Amino acid sequence: MGKILIKIHESGVVSLCDANLLGKSFEEGDFCLDVSEHFFKGEERTEEYIAGMLQSAGNAAIVGKDSVDLAVKHGIISKDCVRKVGKVPFAYLFAV
């Protein structure tokens, strides 16, 4: 597993991304996925810490293979919730 960054926003939203995607944009058809440093640049933390934060999060944006795989592994999201822009997987978690 590669380096994963997590950021907890003041609003409680959790952003999670594979570090190698930070600052990049991906487009496919009408869709654009912007892994902006402003929103996604956080800290590298342990898998256990990240899983715990995601489990308690009301809303989360998860971008990149390693980040998505971690969320699926810990039962936070289902594989059915994962979409791709280009070859980059992503998922959003919303509390209802």
JOHUBEL-V647963 format. One record per backbone hydrogen bond with DSSP energy under -1.0 kcal/mol. NH is the residue of the N-H (numbers start at 1). CO is the residue of the C=O. If there is no record, write none. Layout:
BEGIN
nh = {NH:NH}
co = {CO:CO}
END
This chain:
BEGIN
nh = {5:6:7:9:12:14:15:16:17:18:19:21:22:23:24:26:28:31:33:35:36:40:41:43:50:51:52:53:54:55:56:60:61:62:63:64:68:69:70:71:72:73:74:75:76:77:81:82:83:85:88:90:91:93}
co = {17:43:15:13:9:59:7:61:5:63:3:18:19:35:21:33:31:28:26:24:34:36:37:6:46:47:48:49:50:51:52:93:14:91:16:89:64:65:66:67:68:69:70:72:71:71:78:79:90:88:85:83:62:60}
END
